[in-house]
Structure formats: C-alpha cells, structure tokens
Amino acid sequence: MNKKNITTALLVAVVVGSVLNIINSYDVFAEGRFTGKNVMRIMLTYITPFCVSLYSAIKAAKQKAG
C-alpha cells in the first residue's frame, strides 16, 4: 500500500460517493433531515468506494508482482 493508491482511493471515494449520495440521499440534503441513521448511511456511502478502490489497487499490485 503506497501513497498513490491511497490518494487514488480517496479521489474515487469523493467522486463515486458524492454521486451515490446525491442519488440515494437527495431528500436528506434538500430537506436538511440529518438524523444519526442518515449521517451513518452518508458516511458509509463514501467509505465503501474507498475500501473497494484500495483493495483493488493492492490486489492488482500483488498480481503484477507475483
């Protein structure tokens, strides 16, 4: 795991997470209904693409090396 992989994963998380949050939680943003459940769902929507991107980068690097 290197700095480039983490930076790329963060970028993917911001872009993909934002698109997914707009699609899935538009009503929360529009109406300002930020409950604990909604905030957790919004956070997980950013964490998931970060983890997937980082895992994929690490897996690809291992396959390339071995």
Order of alpha helices (4+ residues) and beta strands (2+ residues): alpha-alpha
